[in-house]
Amino acid sequence: MGSRGWGPKGSWHHPHAQPHPEVGYRVRGWGPKSSWHRPHPHRALASGQHRLPRAGARLLAPISDPEKVICVGLNYRDHCLEQDVKVPKEPLIFSKFPSAIVGPFDDIVHPAESSEVDWEVELAAVIGKTGRHIQESAALEHVVGFTVANDVSARDWQMRRNGRQWLLGKTFDTFCPLGPAIVTKDSVTDVHNLSIRCSVNGQLMQSSSTKQLVFRLPQLIAWVSQFVTLRPGDVLLTGTPPGVGVFRKPPVFLKVSTGWGGSKQGQE
């Protein structure tokens, strides 16, 4: 089962509880803090209301306003190899501001302050149950499902500016495309055996498997929950595989689309 946000093109409105013609109700509120409100696709399909042609719709991020967006660096063995760095002994945690989130097909706006905008495809886990000091054995009980993220990064700000603190280089507006859907946990046979790929202008740039994760989801959730309370709607980006632009020879970065300051984004 999946859940999506949607709306007319040009609109930022999140419908409160209107049926999506394909997958169900998109409910803005999470309901009780300790649980996730599941969609009702059969009810939505039967109602026949609020239908919108796909061509005239803009898919929103399935999560638009989480309390936290938590990220993990150097979490694919093959990504460590392409940089010639050692595999971390403990998770390397950083964050993005939730204001960076946009929909899966929205434009990435290139900031005037950066000339090195790069891509990072990632598997994202969405938290569905509140927890602190979560045990690895129970960690996946706190996950409602999974989606796709692009941890867009301004490499000049990440690697050379701001004292090499990563936050500013990771959190420009539009630097976290998310979606298009949340695939519920029960629909995924093995989250640690998924293909993960990214193409730029039709050219395959990243291709790996979540088998390559250094720290698997239970380890990440247990680790992060030592420091902060995880709450429904929080998004955990689990790291990117090799093939990012900055480590290519020569480096390759996203270019501004003709006539304006952005790149086209698309995720499936």
N, C-alpha and C positions, 0 to 999 in steps of 0.2 A: 504494500500500500504506500502511496505517496501523498504529500500535501504541498500545495503551491499557493503563492500569493499572485493576484492578478488585478488588472484594472485597465481602463481605456488608455490609449497612447497619450502621452503628455500629462498624465495624472500621477500624482504621488500618493493618492488616497488608498488606504488599506481598508477594504470593506470589512465591516464588523463581523457579520456572520452570513454572508451571501454564498449561495452554492456555486461552485466552479463546475462548468459543464463537463469536465473530464475527470476530476479526481475528488471533488467533495467540497466541504465548507472550509473556507479560510477564516479562522477565528483569531482576532487580534490578541485578545487576552489569553493567558495561559490557564485560567481557571485557578483551582487551588495551587498554592505555591509548590506543593510536593508532588504534583502530578501533571501530566500532559493531556490536553483535550484532543481526543482522536477525531479525525474527520468522518463524515458520513456520506460516502460517495453514492450509495444506492438512493438515499433520500434526495441528494442533489440531482441525480439523473432523472428520478421520477418526477420532480417538481416542474421541470421545463422552464423555470424562471431565470431571469437575469442572464440569458444566454448572450454571448459576445463572440463574434467571429475571431478566430485566432489571428488573422491578418490585421485586425483592428485592435488587438490587445497588446498590452505591454506586461510581460511577466516580471513580477517583483521578486525580490529576494524572499525566500520562504521564512526567513527570520530577519526582521528589519531593525529591531531595537533590543538586542540582548543586553544583559547587565555587563557581560564580559565577552571579549574575543581573545582567546588564549592561543598562542602559537608556539611551535617547537622548531628549533633550529638543528641542523645537522642530524636529522633523524632517519635518513636512508643511507645504508652502507655504501651504495654505489654513488651517492651524492658526496659522501666524504672522500671516496676514492678519486672522483674527478677533481677535487680540490687539493688532494694529497695531504689531507689532515687526518689525525687520529679519530677513531670513533669515540664519541663522548662517553665518560663513565657514569654520568647522570644527565637527565634531560636538561636541555638548554631552553629555558622558557622566556618568552617575551610576549608582547601584546600589541594589538592594534586597537584604536578607538572604534567603538561601534559606528561612529559617524562615517567611517570609510566604506561601509556596506552599501552596495548597489545590486541591482538585479543581474541575472546571468547574461543578458544580452544588452545591457546598458553600456554606454560609452565610458571608457577610461579617460579622464581628463588629465592631460599632461601638464604638470605644474611648471610655470615659467622658471621656477627655482632649480629645476633638475633637467639634465640632458641625458640621463642614464636610467630610463624607466624599463624595468625588466619584468618577466613573467615567472610565476611559480605555481604550477598546478598542485592542488592538495586535496586529500580526503579530509572532510570535516565531520566531526561527531557532534551531535546536538544533544545536550543534556536534557533529561526529562524528569529528573527526581533530585530533590535537594540532598546534599550530602557533604559531610566534612570528615576527614580522617577515614576515607573509604578504603576498605581492604581490596586487594587485587582480585580476590575470589568473588567479590560482589560488585566489582566496578561496572561491568556491562549492564547490571540492573539499573544503573543511573543514566543509561543512554536510551533515547527514544528512537534515534535513527541517524542516517548519514546523508551528506550532500557533498557537492563539489565546490571548492573555493579556489580563487586565484589570489595568492598572496603577492599582489603587485608591489614592487620594491623600487625605490629610487636609490640606486647603488651608490651614487656619489654621497648622498646623505647618510646612508647606512654604513658605508665603509671608510669614509674620510672626514665627514663633517660631524658636528654635534658630539665631539669627543668619542666618536665611533659607537655611541649608544644607538641602538637600532630603531628606536621608536619613531622618530621623525621621518626616517626614510621608508617606513612601513605604513604610515597612517595618514598620508594625504587623502583628501576627499576622493572617493571612487576607487580607492586602492584595495577594496575587498569585494569583488564580484562573488555572489553566492547563489547557488541553485543550479538548475531550475526547480528541483523538488527535494523534499526530504523523503528518503526511502526508509521505511520503518525497519527496525532492527530484525523483526521476524521474517523479513523478506530477503535478508542477506545470509547466505549459508555460512560463509567464512570471511569475515572482514579483513583477515590477514592473508587473503589469497585473491586480491582484486587487481585487475589491470588498471594502470593510471597513465594517462597520455595527455599531451598538450601539443597542439599545432598552431603555428603562426603563419598567416597568409597561405594556408594550405600545406605548409611544410611541417612534417612531424619533428618536433624539437625535444620532447620528453616522452619516454616510454619505459615503464618499469612495472613493478608489482609491489603491493603492500607486504609481500614476503620479505622485502628488503628493509622494513622498518627496524631501526635499532631498538627502540622502546615501543612495545605494543600498547594498544589502547588501555588494557587494565593497568599496566605499569604507569602510563601517563596520568590516568585519572587518580590513581592512588597517590602519585607524587604531588600533583597540583593541589589535591585536596588537603595536603598537610598544611598548606599556606593560606588557602582561601576556601570559602564555602562555595561549592558548585550549586547553581540554581537552574530551574527549568528555563530553557531558552539560551543558556550560555553555549557558545560555539567554541569547539576545540579543533584548531587546524593542526594536523598531525605531521607536517613536514613535507618537503618537496623532493622528488627524485632528481637525478642528473639531467643536464640538458638546458639549464638556464643560460641566458645570454651572456652574463658577465664572465663566465669561465670558458667561453668559446675563444678560439684563436683565429682571427682577432675577435674581440668582444662584439656582440650584436645586441642592440637595444630596440625597443618598440619605437616606431616613427609616428609623427603626428600626421593624421589624415589630412588630405589636401583641403585647404580652405578654413580649417579651424584646429583648435588645440586638443585633439583627442584621438584615441584608437578605438576601433570596433572590437567589442568583446562578445564571445559566444561560448556557451557551455551546454553540454548535453549529459 
